[in-house]
Amino acid sequence: MNITTRQGTLEDIPAIFELVKELAIFERALDQVSNNVDKMSRDFKENLFEFFVAEVDSKIIGLSLYYFRYSTWKGKRLYMEDIIVTEEMRGNGIGKVLFDATVAAAKRTGSTGMMWQVLDWNTSAVGFYRKYGTNFDDEWINCNLDF
């Protein structure tokens, strides 16, 4: 299998949105997705996020979507919003390729580190991140406001 990874483009948005919906189904939360292709396209044009895609035979089968945030303590940080691989392609090393590309982007852009979240019940993802020496935080509570 020939896996290629590249920086995502505007033309990739419809395909990556299908991956977003697949992730929402996996996380049992499809009803919470209010984003759509038009909104993602607009936000991509406004440079609100960047992404890598993984392809096999020119078909997008994986995604790592990220953006930059700023920490008053650490400075510029890359935040990986999601890493997604289609269900049928999981276990083929595609997540590793995408994660490594995202780590490389963080380093290349002068970020002081990288941050993301993982659901505690997603044991395969937790195990994957442990291989990288990830620090898991038991102290902070996630907060959000929806508008």
RAZIUR-V130998 format. One record per residue. SS is DSSP state (helix for helix, strand for strand, loop for the rest). PHI is phi in radians with two decimals (NA if undefined). Layout:
ss:SS phi:PHI
ss:SS phi:PHI
This chain:
ss:loop phi:NA
ss:loop phi:-1.78
ss:strand phi:-1.67
ss:strand phi:-2.03
ss:strand phi:-2.19
ss:strand phi:-2.64
ss:strand phi:-1.17
ss:loop phi:-1.30
ss:loop phi:-2.21
ss:helix phi:-0.98
ss:helix phi:-1.14
ss:helix phi:-1.44
ss:helix phi:-0.98
ss:helix phi:-1.02
ss:helix phi:-1.20
ss:helix phi:-1.27
ss:helix phi:-1.16
ss:helix phi:-1.10
ss:helix phi:-1.14
ss:helix phi:-1.03
ss:helix phi:-1.14
ss:helix phi:-1.09
ss:helix phi:-1.10
ss:helix phi:-1.08
ss:helix phi:-1.15
ss:helix phi:-1.02
ss:loop phi:-1.51
ss:loop phi:1.00
ss:loop phi:-2.49
ss:helix phi:-1.00
ss:helix phi:-1.15
ss:helix phi:-1.60
ss:loop phi:-1.40
ss:loop phi:-1.93
ss:loop phi:-1.30
ss:loop phi:-2.67
ss:helix phi:-1.05
ss:helix phi:-1.10
ss:helix phi:-1.13
ss:helix phi:-1.10
ss:helix phi:-1.09
ss:helix phi:-1.06
ss:helix phi:-1.17
ss:helix phi:-1.14
ss:helix phi:-1.08
ss:loop phi:-1.53
ss:loop phi:1.03
ss:loop phi:-1.38
ss:loop phi:-2.70
ss:strand phi:-2.28
ss:strand phi:-2.78
ss:strand phi:-1.91
ss:strand phi:-2.09
ss:strand phi:-1.93
ss:strand phi:-2.25
ss:strand phi:-2.27
ss:loop phi:0.92
ss:loop phi:1.13
ss:strand phi:-1.85
ss:strand phi:-1.26
ss:strand phi:-2.20
ss:strand phi:-2.78
ss:strand phi:-2.64
ss:strand phi:-2.25
ss:strand phi:-1.86
ss:strand phi:-2.56
ss:strand phi:-2.66
ss:strand phi:-1.89
ss:strand phi:-2.24
ss:strand phi:-2.21
ss:strand phi:-1.83
ss:loop phi:-1.15
ss:loop phi:-1.60
ss:loop phi:-1.99
ss:strand phi:1.55
ss:strand phi:-1.15
ss:strand phi:-2.28
ss:strand phi:-1.54
ss:strand phi:-1.93
ss:strand phi:-1.55
ss:strand phi:-1.25
ss:strand phi:-2.62
ss:strand phi:-2.19
ss:strand phi:-2.33
ss:strand phi:-2.26
ss:loop phi:-0.97
ss:helix phi:-0.96
ss:helix phi:-1.25
ss:helix phi:-1.81
ss:loop phi:-1.12
ss:loop phi:1.57
ss:loop phi:-1.87
ss:loop phi:1.48
ss:helix phi:-1.24
ss:helix phi:-1.03
ss:helix phi:-1.11
ss:helix phi:-1.06
ss:helix phi:-1.17
ss:helix phi:-1.11
ss:helix phi:-1.08
ss:helix phi:-1.12
ss:helix phi:-1.24
ss:helix phi:-1.04
ss:helix phi:-1.08
ss:helix phi:-1.13
ss:helix phi:-1.06
ss:helix phi:-1.18
ss:helix phi:-1.08
ss:loop phi:-1.61
ss:loop phi:1.33
ss:loop phi:-1.21
ss:loop phi:-1.51
ss:loop phi:2.97
ss:strand phi:-2.37
ss:strand phi:-2.34
ss:loop phi:-2.93
ss:loop phi:-2.14
ss:loop phi:-2.50
ss:loop phi:-1.20
ss:loop phi:-1.12
ss:loop phi:-1.47
ss:loop phi:-1.51
ss:helix phi:-1.10
ss:helix phi:-1.17
ss:helix phi:-1.20
ss:helix phi:-1.04
ss:helix phi:-1.09
ss:helix phi:-1.03
ss:helix phi:-1.20
ss:helix phi:-1.04
ss:loop phi:-1.07
ss:loop phi:-1.62
ss:loop phi:1.34
ss:loop phi:-1.07
ss:loop phi:-1.57
ss:loop phi:-1.73
ss:loop phi:-1.78
ss:loop phi:-1.70
ss:loop phi:-1.67
ss:loop phi:-1.50
ss:loop phi:-1.88
ss:loop phi:-1.21
ss:loop phi:-2.29
ss:loop phi:-2.79
ss:loop phi:-2.19
ss:loop phi:-1.81
ss:loop phi:-2.14
